[in-house]
Each structure stands twice: as structure tokens, then as C-alpha cells.
Amino acid sequence: MTAVFVHGNPETAAVWEPLLAELGDRSTVCLSPPGFGAPWPEGFGATAVEYRDWLIAELEKFPEPVDLVGHDWGGAHVLNAVMARPELVRTWASDTAGAFDPDYVWHDLAQVWQKPGVGEEAVAAMFGAPVEARAARLVSGGMHEAVAAKVAEGMNDDMARAVLPLYRSAAQPALAESGRNLGRAAERPGLVVLATEDHYVGTDEQRRRSAERAGAKVAVLEGLGHWWMTQDPVQGARVLTEFWDSSK
């Protein structure tokens, strides 16, 4: 069974490398969303719905349902795709389920990006900074230094171009409205990864409520933050493997 990994913003597939190394000979594929390590398709508008449709199209290429794993915006793309086409996956895992709770409030930086003018200024400052400064910012947020160096190199113009339309398309109440369909995700075994120090993706209560609505198990990663897969890849690989094995 192939495990498919989808990352978020401002990231490349390098965020998964430490965890993938712990999975041994399991078949794995990383799907990079357009602009986030993958080319920008002609006519692509970088909205949440377009990323959902991109992921669905990619999943349709696999000969059988996959074990789908998403982090950050990748976790939202995963849930959006599974809510629309649950038959494309055997299982799903996401650390972003709390964002689909009706009471979820976007984190401060996302709210800046969603505002005209100041959002453009913030993106220009972030992506226009020297690569060393970009890496240092990622490290200060909890990303492992070696991974941050690789990710910072991939923070290019295409990624900068994608940030604003993506976040603006999901300004509330849009994300909460998408979450009304969480029950459809229960058609396949699901796992909500709850890193206790990740304060970008909702409160513990919001994440647990979304898990319950989606019929999903909860894996608590005590003391880990937003980039849990780089902080403790051994534990991350273990909770995923245990979930996959229990879903056979």
C-alpha cells in the first residue's frame, strides 16, 4: 500500500524527509502542491478549491486507494479531497482538522495575509529575505535546522505568488463551511495528529471535535509543535505505522 504525503506553506517536500527515512521499505510518494515545490499550471488560481481538485486528480492516477497524509495546508487539502472523494483513499491522516471547526480563528499571520495591502507587504518581506534569514525564521518556529535550510531554498516566486490567493480563498466563514462535510471523511479510517504545541491549527478541543465529526482516531504528540515530523520523526513514523496497521 502506497503512503502519499502532502505538505503545506511555506514548505517543500523536504519537511517529510526525516519521517520517510523512518518508514523503511514502505512505498511512499510526496505530492508537492502547485507553487509549493511543483510547477504552476496554466490558468491555476491557487484557491483552496483548486488545490482540492489538483489533489483529487493526482489521487486518481494511483491504481488503488492510498494511505493519504497531510500537514498544514496539505492537511487541509487532504480533508477537502477526502470529503469530496473518499473512495480514493484507504486511510487518511491530517494535523489540520481543527481548522474545520466552526469556532476556528485563523492565526495572526494568516489574518495579515488575508488583508489587502498589508498581506502583499508581508509576503514580499518574507520571501524577499535572504535565504539564511528565511531558514532562521523556520528554525525559530520549530523546524529542524537541516530541513529548514532545504525548505528555505525552495521559497521562490511561485510560492510567494500562491500564498495570498490560497489564504484569502479560505478566510472565514469559508473554511467552516467546508467543514460541514466532515462526516463524509468518516467513510474511510482517519487519524487526527494532535501536536500539543502546534498553535496554528486550532485548540485541542477544536481538533478533537473535528476528529469526532470525521470519525477519526486522535494521536497526541506531547510537547511537539507545528513541524512535529522534523522534531521527532521516529514518533511521527510510529503513530502513522500503528494507524495504518490497525486499519488493515
Protein Blocks (a to p, Z undefined) as FASTA:
>chain_A
ZZdddddddddfklmmmmmmmnojaccdddddehiapacdehiaoiaklmmmmmmmmmmm
pmbdcddddehjllmmmmmmmmmmmmlpmbdcdfklmmmpfkbccdfklmmmmpghjlmm
mmmmmmmpcfklmmmmmmmnopafklmmmmmmmmcfklmmmmmmmmmmmgcfklmmmmmm
mmmmmmpccdddddfklcknopfklmmmmmmmnopacdddehiafklmlmmmmlmmmmmm
mmmmmmZZ
